[in-house]
């Protein structure tokens, strides 16, 4: 066999092995994330946060939801999206606040949420999540 043929076979075999390793890693990561997100304890916490957010939102306006969301501690678990769920449900159920979207930068890819939380040292991630939810509400309102 010629040297060029051996090189092509070797490269092809390497590409095939790397392809299957990458597919295996992606499949394993997907399985892990799907399994984590459907853990009964975490699922119950997320459902409770959503329900609590809806209930609280029915008693307040959008500014009240933001004030409440900014009191939460940052989560230590990257799969725990309960702060986001509470805030999103609250803002969806709350009565509109006058001028709630004034000054909100509604373009995609902006750094507006991070800018709003730049000076915070306590619960910075929760702050960014709250302002990202505000941004989504304001984008929706702007699109009406």
QUITAGI-V342530 format. One record per residue. N is the residue number from 1. PHI is phi in radians with two decimals (999 if undefined). OMEGA is omega as a letter, one per 30 degrees, with the letter a starting at -180 (none if undefined). Layout:
# QUITAGI-V342530
<<N/PHI/OMEGA> <N/PHI/OMEGA>>
This chain:
# QUITAGI-V342530
<<1/999/a> <2/-1.26/l> <3/-1.08/l> <4/-1.06/l> <5/-1.16/l> <6/-1.08/a> <7/-1.12/l> <8/-1.10/l> <9/-1.10/l> <10/-1.10/l> <11/-1.14/l> <12/-1.07/l> <13/-1.11/l> <14/-1.10/l> <15/-1.07/a> <16/-1.13/l> <17/-1.10/l> <18/-1.07/l> <19/-1.02/a> <20/-1.22/l> <21/-1.13/l> <22/-1.10/l> <23/-1.06/l> <24/-1.11/l> <25/-1.14/l> <26/-1.10/l> <27/-1.11/l> <28/-1.14/l> <29/-1.13/l> <30/-1.09/l> <31/-1.05/a> <32/-1.09/a> <33/-1.14/l> <34/-1.11/l> <35/-1.11/a> <36/-1.11/a> <37/-1.22/a> <38/-1.88/l> <39/-1.09/a> <40/-0.98/a> <41/-1.14/l> <42/-1.19/l> <43/-1.04/l> <44/-1.13/l> <45/-1.13/l> <46/-1.17/l> <47/-1.11/l> <48/-1.12/l> <49/-1.08/l> <50/-1.09/a> <51/-1.11/l> <52/-1.10/l> <53/-1.11/l> <54/-1.09/a> <55/-1.08/a> <56/-1.15/l> <57/-1.07/l> <58/-1.23/a> <59/-1.85/a> <60/-2.52/l> <61/-1.84/a> <62/-1.09/l> <63/-1.12/l> <64/-1.11/l> <65/-1.12/l> <66/-1.12/l> <67/-1.05/l> <68/-1.17/a> <69/-1.07/a> <70/-1.34/l> <71/-1.59/a> <72/-1.28/l> <73/-1.40/l> <74/-1.11/l> <75/-1.39/l> <76/-1.62/a> <77/-1.92/a> <78/-1.15/l> <79/-1.61/a> <80/-1.50/a> <81/-1.82/a> <82/-1.14/l> <83/-1.09/l> <84/-1.10/a> <85/-1.10/l> <86/-1.04/a> <87/-1.12/a> <88/-1.10/l> <89/-1.15/a> <90/-1.10/a> <91/-1.10/l> <92/-1.22/a> <93/-1.62/a> <94/-1.29/l> <95/-1.33/a> <96/-1.10/l> <97/-1.76/l> <98/-1.03/l> <99/1.04/a> <100/-1.04/a> <101/-1.72/l> <102/-1.10/l> <103/1.43/l> <104/-1.46/l> <105/-1.44/a> <106/-1.69/l> <107/-1.35/l> <108/-1.28/l> <109/1.40/l> <110/-1.38/l> <111/-1.86/a> <112/-0.98/l> <113/-1.02/l> <114/-1.14/l> <115/-1.10/a> <116/-1.18/a> <117/-1.94/a> <118/-1.02/a> <119/-1.53/a> <120/-1.42/l> <121/-1.88/l> <122/-1.56/l> <123/0.77/a> <124/-1.07/a> <125/-1.13/l> <126/-1.13/l> <127/-1.07/l> <128/-1.06/l> <129/-1.06/a> <130/-1.09/a> <131/-1.27/l> <132/-1.14/l> <133/-1.16/l> <134/-1.07/l> <135/-1.02/l> <136/-1.11/l> <137/-1.08/a> <138/-1.23/l> <139/-1.11/l> <140/-1.10/l> <141/-1.10/a> <142/-1.18/a> <143/-1.41/a> <144/-1.26/none>>
